[in-house]
Amino acid sequence: MMNIKLPVGRSGFADIRKNHYYFVDKSRLIEELLKTEATQVTLITRPRRFGKTLNMSMLSAYFDIRRDSGELFDGLLVTENRTLCELWMNQYPVLSLSLKSVNGLNFSSAYARLTAVMAELYRDHLYLMDSKTLNVYDKEYFDRIAAKKASAEEVGDGLLKLTRFLESFYDRPVIVLIDEYDVPLAKASERGYYTEMLDTVKSMMQAVKDNEALKFAVITGCLRVAKESIFTGTNNFVSDTISDTRLDEYFGFTQAELDRLLSDMQLMEHREEMKEWYDGYHFGNFDVYCPWDVMNHVKNLLLDPEIRPIGYWKNSSDNAIVRSFIDFAGETITKKLETLMSGGTVIQRVREDLTYDYLNSSEENLWSILYLTGYLTRAKTGTVLPKESLALTIPNAEVLEVFESGIKSWFEENARQADRKPLFSALWNGDERRATEEISRLLRKTISYHDYREDFYHAFLTGIFAGAGYMVESNREHGEGRSDITVQDYTGDRAAVFEIKYSKDAEGLGDCCKKALAQIEEKGYAGELEDDYAQVICYGIAFFKKRCLVCRKM
C-alpha cells in the first residue's frame, strides 16, 4: 500500500502512466466511441471533477500520430482489442485543446487568454513551418497566430485552418479534441460579455462543421448549449449527457471501482462513509462516485486514518448556481428546497438544451442547471413521471453541505437587511408577545432543513443577531452547563440568555418554554452575566416547524 501513488490534482494521462500513479482504467471509452466511427461530433457533458480532462488526455495519447503510446496503454482494457489498436493507435493527427482557462473580468482579458491558447496550439505544430505543404501565405498566417498577432477573424478560423494544414501534411484526416468548451461562455455570462464570446466560440466551431479535413471530434463541457447557438450546421452530431446510457461508466467511479481502490489501499472499513458522502450520482443506468472527492479522501485517510469526510468538490467548483437558486427562491421553491434538504425528492421538468445567457430566466432553467451540474441527481422511482420531468434529489452529504452553507449565508445576509429594530426593542424591553410576532415573521422567510431539529433554530437565532453590533455566543459555558445563545450589549449594559426547545406539536409550545426557563434557572445560566451587566433577561423559546413562542423569566 505504501508504494501506491495517488494522482490527486493530476489530469495528464501520460504523466499518470509514466510515473506509475494509481489509474482507474477507463480505456474502454475509446472502443465505445469508435463503435460509431461515422459520427462526426460527439459532445459529452458531465459535471466538473468527473474525469473529463483525464479522459480527453487519454484519447489524445491513443490517437496522436506523433506519439508511440504502446507502453502507456500496456495492460489496459482497450489493448485486448488488438485489431482496433492496430487500426487506430497513433494513426491520426490530433488537435487537442482546452478552453478552461479562457476567463476574464471583461471580454478583452478573456479574448487575450483565448489567443494565448491558440498560440500554444500552433506552437505545438511548428514543424509545419518547414513543410512544403504550406505556401508562403499559410506560413505568414501560421506565424501571426503563433505570435499572438492575428486578427479576430484569423483567430476564429484558426482551428479550422490548422486541421487543413495537418490533413495536408499527414495525408489523413484530423481528430479534434476540445475540453471544457463551454467555460468561456459560462464566465462570459457571469460577467456581462456573453454575446461577444458566443460569436467567438461559434467561429471556432467551424472546425467541426462540414469539414472534409475532420475525421471526428470529441467535445466535453458541463452543459449542452442549445444546438442553434453553437453547433448549427454540424453533421452527424451526437450528444451524451448524464441522462443518456452509453458512456456513463466512463465518467465517475462505479461501486466496483471504488471497492477495488479501497481494497488496494486497505481502507475497506471506510466504504460506508464514502458512499454516504461521495456516491449518489445517477448517470443513465449507472450509479457513480465523484472521482475528485474519492481520491482526495483516500489520500487524506492514508495520512490520517481517523480523519472524517469533508467537502472537496465545493472547494474546487464555483457554487454560484446554488446561491442563484436560493436568491430566486419564492414560496414554491422554498417548499421544494425544504423537501430536498430533508432527504426527499421533487418532480421537475428538466431541459438539457440551455443557453448561459438565460440560465436565471426561469425556475425551470434553474432546476435544470442544478441537475446538469451535479447539485441534484435523478432519483429512482417506480412511478411514471410527466413528459420531460425527473424526480430530483440531493445526491449525498457533501452536496447537502453545499446547500446548507449557501442557505446559512443567504439567511444571514437577508437578516442583516431586514428591519430587526422592532425585534430587538421587544427583547430588551421584555415584550414576549411582540418578540414572538417578530421572530415568527423572520422564521417564515427562512428555508428550513434538518427536519426542523433544534440545531436549525439555533442557527436561525444566531443569524438574526449576527452583524447587529452585539456580542453573540453559542453554547457558552457558565453556571452548571451551557446555554444555547447569549447576546451581550456592552454599550447598553445589558445581556440576554436564550434556551431553545423544539416541540412535537403546536399545543406543546407552552410546556417547552417552561422547560427552557426551568433549565436556565436550574443551571444558573444567568449568574455569571449578572456580575457584568445591570440587566440580564432570560428567555425560553419554543419552536414547532415555522411557529414559535417566546416566554420571559420573571
C-alpha positions as CSV (number, residue, x, y, z in Angstrom):
1,M,0.0,0.0,0.0
2,M,2.8,2.4,0.9
3,N,4.1,2.2,-2.7
4,I,0.8,3.2,-4.3
5,K,0.8,6.8,-5.5
6,L,-2.5,8.6,-5.9
7,P,-2.8,11.1,-8.8
8,V,-4.6,13.9,-6.9
9,G,-4.7,17.0,-8.9
10,R,-3.1,15.3,-12.0
11,S,-5.2,15.0,-15.2
12,G,-2.5,14.1,-17.7
13,F,-2.8,10.5,-18.9
14,A,0.9,10.2,-19.9
15,D,2.1,11.7,-16.7
16,I,0.0,9.3,-14.6
17,R,1.0,6.2,-16.6
18,K,4.7,7.0,-17.0
19,N,5.1,7.8,-13.2
20,H,3.0,4.7,-12.2
21,Y,0.3,6.6,-10.4
22,Y,-2.9,4.7,-9.5
23,F,-5.1,4.6,-12.5
24,V,-8.7,3.5,-12.7
25,D,-8.9,2.0,-16.2
26,K,-11.4,3.9,-18.4
27,S,-9.8,2.9,-21.7
28,R,-12.8,1.1,-23.0
29,L,-14.2,4.6,-23.6
30,I,-12.0,4.5,-26.8
31,E,-13.6,1.4,-28.0
32,E,-17.1,2.7,-27.2
33,L,-16.5,5.9,-29.2
34,L,-15.2,4.0,-32.2
35,K,-18.3,1.9,-32.4
36,T,-19.9,5.0,-34.0
37,E,-16.9,6.0,-36.2
38,A,-19.2,7.7,-38.6
39,T,-20.4,10.2,-36.0
40,Q,-18.7,13.5,-36.9
41,V,-19.0,15.2,-33.5
42,T,-19.6,13.7,-30.0
43,L,-20.4,16.2,-27.3
44,I,-20.0,14.7,-23.8
45,T,-21.5,16.8,-20.9
46,R,-20.8,16.0,-17.3
47,P,-20.4,18.0,-14.1
48,R,-16.9,19.2,-13.2
49,R,-14.5,16.9,-11.5
50,F,-15.8,13.7,-13.1
51,G,-12.8,12.9,-15.2
52,K,-13.5,14.6,-18.5
53,T,-10.0,16.2,-18.8
54,L,-8.2,12.9,-18.0
55,N,-10.2,11.0,-20.5
56,M,-9.5,13.6,-23.2
57,S,-5.8,13.3,-22.4
58,M,-6.1,9.6,-22.8
59,L,-7.8,9.9,-26.2
60,S,-5.1,12.3,-27.4
61,A,-2.4,9.8,-26.3
62,Y,-4.1,6.9,-28.0
63,F,-4.8,8.5,-31.4
64,D,-1.9,11.0,-31.9
65,I,0.3,10.0,-34.9
66,R,3.3,11.8,-33.4
67,R,3.4,9.5,-30.4
68,D,4.3,5.9,-29.6
69,S,1.8,5.1,-26.9
70,G,2.1,1.3,-26.7
71,E,3.8,1.4,-23.3
72,L,1.3,3.9,-21.9
73,F,-1.6,1.6,-22.7
74,D,0.2,-1.7,-21.8
75,G,-2.2,-3.8,-19.7
76,L,-5.2,-1.6,-20.1
77,L,-8.5,-3.0,-21.2
78,V,-8.6,-1.4,-24.7
79,T,-5.4,-3.3,-25.7
80,E,-7.4,-6.6,-25.5
81,N,-8.9,-5.5,-28.9
82,R,-5.7,-5.9,-30.9
83,T,-7.4,-5.2,-34.3
84,L,-8.7,-1.9,-33.0
85,C,-5.3,-0.8,-31.7
86,E,-3.6,-1.7,-35.0
87,L,-6.1,0.4,-36.9
88,W,-6.3,3.4,-34.6
89,M,-3.5,3.7,-32.1
90,N,-1.2,6.6,-33.1
91,Q,-2.6,6.6,-36.6
92,Y,-4.1,10.1,-36.9
93,P,-3.1,13.7,-36.4
94,V,-4.7,15.1,-33.3
95,L,-5.6,18.7,-32.3
96,S,-6.2,18.8,-28.6
97,L,-7.0,22.0,-26.7
98,S,-8.7,23.0,-23.5
99,L,-10.8,26.2,-23.1
100,K,-11.0,26.0,-19.3
101,S,-8.5,28.9,-18.9
102,V,-10.4,31.3,-21.2
103,N,-11.7,33.6,-18.5
104,G,-11.6,37.2,-17.6
105,L,-13.3,40.1,-16.0
106,N,-14.1,41.5,-19.4
107,F,-14.1,40.3,-23.0
108,S,-10.7,41.9,-23.7
109,S,-9.0,39.9,-21.0
110,A,-10.8,36.7,-21.8
111,Y,-10.0,37.1,-25.5
112,A,-6.4,37.5,-24.7
113,R,-6.5,34.2,-22.9
114,L,-8.1,32.6,-26.0
115,T,-5.4,34.0,-28.3
116,A,-2.8,32.5,-25.9
117,V,-4.5,29.1,-26.1
118,M,-4.5,29.2,-29.9
119,A,-0.9,30.4,-30.0
120,E,0.2,27.5,-27.8
121,L,-1.7,25.1,-30.0
122,Y,0.0,26.4,-33.2
123,R,3.4,26.3,-31.5
124,D,2.9,22.7,-30.7
125,H,2.9,22.1,-34.5
126,L,5.7,24.5,-35.5
127,Y,7.2,21.7,-37.6
128,L,4.6,22.5,-40.2
129,M,6.5,25.7,-40.9
130,D,9.3,23.6,-42.5
131,S,6.8,21.8,-44.6
132,K,6.3,22.2,-48.4
133,T,2.6,21.6,-47.9
134,L,2.2,25.2,-46.6
135,N,2.6,28.0,-49.0
136,V,4.0,31.4,-48.2
137,Y,0.7,32.8,-47.2
138,D,-0.2,29.9,-45.0
139,K,3.1,30.3,-43.2
140,E,2.5,34.0,-42.6
141,Y,-0.9,33.2,-41.2
142,F,0.6,30.5,-39.1
143,D,3.2,32.9,-37.7
144,R,0.6,35.5,-36.8
145,I,-1.4,33.0,-34.8
146,A,1.7,31.6,-33.0
147,A,2.9,35.1,-32.2
148,K,-0.5,36.3,-30.9
149,K,-0.7,38.9,-33.6
150,A,-3.6,37.6,-35.6
151,S,-6.9,39.4,-36.2
152,A,-10.1,38.3,-34.6
153,E,-11.2,36.7,-37.8
154,E,-8.0,34.8,-38.1
155,V,-8.2,33.5,-34.5
156,G,-11.8,32.4,-35.2
157,D,-10.7,30.5,-38.2
158,G,-7.5,29.2,-36.5
159,L,-8.8,25.7,-35.6
160,L,-10.3,25.1,-39.0
161,K,-7.2,26.2,-40.8
162,L,-4.9,24.0,-38.6
163,T,-7.0,20.9,-39.3
164,R,-6.4,21.5,-43.0
165,F,-2.7,22.1,-42.6
166,L,-2.4,18.9,-40.7
167,E,-4.5,16.9,-43.1
168,S,-2.4,18.1,-46.0
169,F,0.9,17.3,-44.1
170,Y,-0.1,13.8,-43.0
171,D,-2.4,12.9,-45.9
172,R,-5.1,11.7,-43.5
173,P,-8.0,13.4,-41.7
174,V,-7.6,15.0,-38.2
175,I,-9.2,14.1,-34.9
176,V,-10.2,17.2,-32.9
177,L,-10.5,17.1,-29.1
178,I,-11.9,20.2,-27.3
179,D,-12.1,20.1,-23.5
180,E,-14.4,22.4,-21.4
181,Y,-15.7,24.1,-24.5
182,D,-18.4,26.0,-22.5
183,V,-16.2,27.5,-19.8
184,P,-15.7,30.8,-21.8
185,L,-19.5,31.0,-22.2
186,A,-20.2,30.4,-18.5
187,K,-17.7,33.0,-17.4
188,A,-18.9,35.5,-20.0
189,S,-22.5,35.1,-18.9
190,E,-21.5,35.8,-15.3
191,R,-19.5,38.9,-16.2
192,G,-21.6,40.5,-18.9
193,Y,-19.9,39.9,-22.3
194,Y,-21.8,36.8,-23.4
195,T,-22.7,38.0,-26.9
196,E,-19.1,38.7,-27.9
197,M,-17.8,35.4,-26.5
198,L,-20.6,33.4,-28.1
199,D,-19.7,34.9,-31.5
200,T,-16.0,33.9,-30.9
201,V,-16.8,30.4,-29.9
202,K,-19.1,30.0,-32.8
203,S,-16.3,31.0,-35.2
204,M,-14.0,28.4,-33.6
205,M,-16.6,25.6,-34.0
206,Q,-16.4,26.0,-37.8
207,A,-13.7,23.3,-37.5
208,V,-16.3,20.7,-36.6
209,K,-18.9,21.7,-39.2
210,D,-18.8,20.1,-42.6
211,N,-15.0,20.0,-42.6
212,E,-13.5,17.5,-45.0
213,A,-10.2,17.5,-43.1
214,L,-12.0,16.2,-40.0
215,K,-12.0,12.5,-39.0
216,F,-14.2,13.1,-36.0
217,A,-14.3,15.4,-33.0
218,V,-15.0,14.8,-29.2
219,I,-16.0,17.8,-27.2
220,T,-16.6,18.0,-23.5
221,G,-18.3,20.5,-21.2
222,C,-20.8,20.9,-18.4
223,L,-23.8,21.9,-20.5
224,R,-25.2,21.1,-23.9
225,V,-25.6,24.7,-25.1
226,A,-28.6,24.8,-27.4
227,K,-27.6,23.5,-30.9
228,E,-28.8,26.6,-32.7
229,S,-26.4,28.7,-30.6
230,I,-23.1,26.8,-31.2
231,F,-23.4,23.8,-33.4
232,T,-25.6,25.0,-36.2
233,G,-24.7,23.1,-39.4
234,T,-22.9,20.3,-37.6
235,N,-23.4,17.0,-39.4
236,N,-23.8,13.7,-37.5
237,F,-23.9,15.5,-34.2
238,V,-24.4,13.2,-31.1
239,S,-24.5,14.4,-27.5
240,D,-24.1,12.2,-24.4
241,T,-25.4,13.8,-21.2
242,I,-26.0,12.5,-17.7
243,S,-29.4,11.3,-18.8
244,D,-28.0,9.0,-21.5
245,T,-26.8,5.5,-21.0
246,R,-23.9,5.0,-23.5
247,L,-20.8,6.4,-21.8
248,D,-21.9,6.7,-18.2
249,E,-19.5,4.2,-16.6
250,Y,-16.5,6.1,-18.0
251,F,-17.1,9.3,-16.1
252,G,-17.0,8.8,-12.3
253,F,-16.2,5.7,-10.3
254,T,-18.5,2.8,-10.2
255,Q,-19.1,0.9,-6.9
256,A,-16.8,-1.9,-8.2
257,E,-14.0,0.5,-9.0
258,L,-14.3,2.2,-5.6
259,D,-14.2,-1.2,-3.8
260,R,-11.1,-2.1,-5.7
261,L,-9.4,1.1,-4.8
262,L,-10.3,0.8,-1.1
263,S,-9.2,-2.8,-1.1
264,D,-5.9,-1.9,-2.7
265,M,-5.4,0.8,-0.1
266,Q,-6.5,-1.4,2.8
267,L,-9.3,1.0,3.6
268,M,-12.4,-1.1,3.2
269,E,-13.7,-0.1,6.6
270,H,-14.4,3.4,5.2
271,R,-16.7,2.1,2.4
272,E,-20.0,3.2,4.0
273,E,-18.8,6.7,4.8
274,M,-17.5,7.1,1.3
275,K,-20.9,6.0,0.0
276,E,-22.8,8.5,2.2
277,W,-20.6,11.4,1.3
278,Y,-19.5,11.0,-2.3
279,D,-21.8,8.5,-4.0
280,G,-25.4,9.1,-5.2
281,Y,-24.9,10.4,-8.7
282,H,-27.2,8.6,-11.2
283,F,-25.9,8.9,-14.8
284,G,-28.0,7.0,-17.2
285,N,-28.1,3.4,-15.9
286,F,-25.0,3.8,-13.7
287,D,-24.6,5.0,-10.1
288,V,-21.2,6.7,-9.7
289,Y,-19.0,8.4,-7.2
290,C,-17.3,11.8,-7.8
291,P,-13.6,10.7,-8.5
292,W,-12.2,14.0,-7.3
293,D,-13.7,13.5,-3.8
294,V,-12.8,9.9,-3.6
295,M,-9.1,10.4,-4.5
296,N,-8.8,13.3,-2.1
297,H,-10.4,11.5,0.8
298,V,-8.4,8.3,0.2
299,K,-5.2,10.4,0.2
300,N,-6.2,12.0,3.5
301,L,-7.1,8.7,5.0
302,L,-3.7,7.3,4.2
303,L,-2.2,10.3,6.1
304,D,-4.7,10.1,9.0
305,P,-7.0,7.0,9.3
306,E,-9.2,8.9,11.8
307,I,-10.0,11.9,9.5
308,R,-13.7,12.5,8.8
309,P,-15.1,13.1,5.3
310,I,-15.2,16.7,4.2
311,G,-16.4,18.6,1.1
312,Y,-13.7,18.5,-1.5
313,W,-15.9,19.3,-4.5
314,K,-17.3,22.5,-3.1
315,N,-13.8,23.9,-2.7
316,S,-12.9,23.1,-6.4
317,S,-16.1,24.3,-8.1
318,D,-18.0,27.5,-8.5
319,N,-21.1,27.1,-6.3
320,A,-22.7,30.4,-7.5
321,I,-25.5,28.4,-9.1
322,V,-26.7,27.2,-5.7
323,R,-26.7,30.8,-4.4
324,S,-28.6,32.0,-7.5
325,F,-31.2,29.3,-6.9
326,I,-31.6,30.3,-3.3
327,D,-31.8,34.0,-4.2
328,F,-34.5,33.2,-6.7
329,A,-36.5,31.3,-4.1
330,G,-40.1,32.2,-3.9
331,E,-42.6,30.4,-1.8
332,T,-42.9,27.5,-4.2
333,I,-39.2,26.9,-4.5
334,T,-38.7,27.3,-0.7
335,K,-41.1,24.4,0.0
336,K,-39.4,22.3,-2.6
337,L,-36.0,23.1,-1.3
338,E,-37.0,22.2,2.2
339,T,-38.2,18.9,0.9
340,L,-34.8,18.3,-0.7
341,M,-32.9,19.3,2.4
342,S,-34.8,16.8,4.4
343,G,-33.8,14.0,2.0
344,G,-36.9,14.0,-0.1
345,T,-37.5,14.3,-3.9
346,V,-39.2,16.8,-6.1
347,I,-40.7,16.3,-9.6
348,Q,-39.5,18.9,-12.0
349,R,-39.4,19.4,-15.8
350,V,-35.8,19.4,-16.9
351,R,-34.4,20.9,-20.1
352,E,-31.0,19.8,-21.4
353,D,-30.7,22.3,-24.1
354,L,-29.8,25.6,-22.4
355,T,-28.0,28.9,-23.2
356,Y,-25.9,30.5,-20.5
357,D,-27.5,33.9,-21.0
358,Y,-30.9,32.6,-20.0
359,L,-29.9,30.3,-17.1
360,N,-31.5,32.5,-14.5
361,S,-34.5,33.5,-16.6
362,S,-36.9,30.9,-15.1
363,E,-37.4,28.4,-12.3
364,E,-37.4,25.6,-14.8
365,N,-33.9,26.6,-16.1
366,L,-32.6,26.8,-12.5
367,W,-33.8,23.3,-11.7
368,S,-32.2,22.1,-15.0
369,I,-28.8,23.6,-14.3
370,L,-28.8,22.2,-10.8
371,Y,-29.4,18.8,-12.3
372,L,-26.9,19.1,-15.2
373,T,-24.1,20.4,-13.0
374,G,-24.4,17.7,-10.3
375,Y,-26.0,19.5,-7.4
376,L,-29.1,17.4,-7.9
377,T,-29.4,13.9,-9.3
378,R,-32.1,11.7,-10.7
379,A,-33.9,9.7,-8.0
380,K,-35.1,6.2,-8.9
381,T,-38.9,5.9,-8.7
382,G,-41.3,3.2,-9.6
383,T,-43.9,5.7,-10.9
384,V,-44.5,7.1,-14.4
385,L,-43.5,10.8,-14.5
386,P,-44.8,13.5,-16.7
387,K,-43.0,14.0,-20.0
388,E,-39.6,15.6,-19.8
389,S,-39.8,15.5,-16.0
390,L,-37.5,13.9,-13.4
391,A,-37.6,13.0,-9.8
392,L,-34.7,15.0,-8.3
393,T,-32.8,14.6,-5.1
394,I,-29.6,15.8,-3.4
395,P,-27.1,13.1,-4.2
396,N,-25.0,12.9,-1.0
397,A,-23.9,14.5,2.3
398,E,-21.2,16.6,0.6
399,V,-23.7,18.4,-1.7
400,L,-26.1,18.8,1.1
401,E,-23.4,20.7,2.9
402,V,-23.1,23.0,-0.1
403,F,-26.8,23.8,0.1
404,E,-26.6,24.2,3.9
405,S,-23.7,26.7,3.7
406,G,-25.4,28.6,0.9
407,I,-28.7,28.8,2.9
408,K,-26.8,29.9,6.0
409,S,-25.0,32.7,4.1
410,W,-28.3,33.7,2.4
411,F,-30.2,34.0,5.6
412,E,-27.5,35.9,7.4
413,E,-27.4,38.5,4.6
414,N,-31.2,38.7,4.4
415,A,-31.5,39.0,8.2
416,R,-29.0,41.9,8.2
417,Q,-31.1,43.7,5.5
418,A,-34.4,43.1,7.4
419,D,-35.7,45.6,9.9
420,R,-34.8,44.0,13.2
421,K,-35.3,47.0,15.4
422,P,-38.8,46.0,16.5
423,L,-37.5,42.6,17.5
424,F,-34.5,43.9,19.4
425,S,-36.7,46.5,21.1
426,A,-39.2,43.9,22.2
427,L,-36.4,41.6,23.5
428,W,-34.7,44.3,25.5
429,N,-38.0,45.5,26.9
430,G,-39.2,42.1,27.9
431,D,-42.2,42.2,25.5
432,E,-42.9,38.5,24.9
433,R,-45.8,38.9,22.6
434,R,-44.1,41.3,20.3
435,A,-40.9,39.2,20.3
436,T,-43.0,36.1,19.3
437,E,-44.5,38.0,16.4
438,E,-41.2,39.4,15.1
439,I,-39.3,36.1,15.4
440,S,-42.3,34.3,13.7
441,R,-42.2,36.9,10.8
442,L,-38.5,36.2,10.2
443,L,-38.9,32.5,10.6
444,R,-41.4,32.3,7.8
445,K,-38.8,33.9,5.5
446,T,-36.2,31.2,6.1
447,I,-35.5,27.9,4.3
448,S,-35.6,25.2,7.0
449,Y,-33.9,21.8,6.9
450,H,-32.7,19.0,9.2
451,D,-36.3,18.1,9.8
452,Y,-36.7,21.2,12.0
453,R,-34.3,20.0,14.6
454,E,-33.0,22.3,17.4
455,D,-29.8,23.0,15.5
456,F,-31.7,24.6,12.8
457,Y,-33.4,27.0,15.2
458,H,-30.1,27.6,17.0
459,A,-28.5,28.7,13.7
460,F,-31.6,30.8,12.8
461,L,-31.4,32.8,16.1
462,T,-27.7,33.2,15.8
463,G,-28.2,34.6,12.3
464,I,-30.7,37.1,13.5
465,F,-28.3,38.7,15.9
466,A,-25.2,38.5,13.6
467,G,-23.9,41.8,12.4
468,A,-26.2,43.8,14.7
469,G,-23.4,45.2,16.9
470,Y,-23.9,42.7,19.7
471,M,-21.5,40.0,21.0
472,V,-23.2,36.7,20.2
473,E,-22.0,33.4,21.8
474,S,-23.3,29.9,21.2
475,N,-23.2,27.2,23.8
476,R,-21.3,29.4,26.2
477,E,-20.3,27.5,29.4
478,H,-21.5,29.2,32.6
479,G,-23.2,28.0,35.8
480,E,-23.5,24.3,35.6
481,G,-23.8,23.9,31.9
482,R,-24.0,25.6,28.5
483,S,-26.8,27.9,27.4
484,D,-27.9,27.9,23.8
485,I,-27.2,31.5,23.0
486,T,-26.2,34.6,24.9
487,V,-26.4,38.2,23.4
488,Q,-24.4,40.9,25.2
489,D,-24.8,44.6,24.6
490,Y,-21.8,46.3,26.1
491,T,-22.9,49.9,25.5
492,G,-26.4,49.2,26.8
493,D,-25.1,47.4,29.9
494,R,-27.4,44.5,29.3
495,A,-27.4,40.9,28.2
496,A,-29.9,38.2,27.2
497,V,-29.9,34.4,27.6
498,F,-31.8,32.2,25.3
499,E,-32.6,28.5,25.8
500,I,-34.2,26.8,22.8
501,K,-36.6,23.9,22.7
502,Y,-38.4,22.0,19.9
503,S,-42.0,21.0,20.4
504,K,-43.5,17.9,18.7
505,D,-46.8,19.9,18.1
506,A,-48.2,23.4,18.4
507,E,-50.0,22.6,21.6
508,G,-46.7,21.8,23.4
509,L,-45.1,25.2,22.8
510,G,-46.1,26.5,26.2
511,D,-44.7,23.5,28.1
512,C,-41.5,23.6,26.2
513,C,-41.0,27.3,27.1
514,K,-41.5,26.4,30.7
515,K,-38.9,23.6,30.5
516,A,-36.4,26.0,28.9
517,L,-36.9,28.6,31.6
518,A,-36.6,25.9,34.3
519,Q,-33.3,24.8,32.8
520,I,-31.9,28.3,32.8
521,E,-32.9,28.6,36.5
522,E,-31.6,25.2,37.4
523,K,-28.3,25.5,35.7
524,G,-27.7,29.1,36.7
525,Y,-27.0,30.3,33.2
526,A,-27.6,34.0,34.1
527,G,-25.4,34.1,37.2
528,E,-22.1,35.0,35.6
529,L,-23.6,37.6,33.3
530,E,-25.4,39.3,36.3
531,D,-22.0,40.2,37.7
532,D,-21.1,42.0,34.5
533,Y,-24.3,43.7,33.4
534,A,-27.0,45.8,35.1
535,Q,-29.8,43.9,33.2
536,V,-29.9,40.3,32.3
537,I,-33.1,39.0,30.6
538,C,-33.7,35.2,30.3
539,Y,-35.9,33.8,27.5
540,G,-37.2,30.3,26.8
541,I,-38.1,30.0,23.1
542,A,-40.1,27.0,21.8
543,F,-40.4,26.1,18.1
544,F,-42.7,23.9,16.1
545,K,-42.0,24.0,12.4
546,K,-42.4,27.7,11.5
547,R,-44.2,28.7,14.6
548,C,-42.7,29.9,17.8
549,L,-43.5,31.1,21.4
550,V,-41.3,33.4,23.4
551,C,-41.5,33.4,27.3
552,R,-39.6,35.6,29.6
553,K,-38.3,34.6,33.0
554,M,-40.0,36.9,35.5
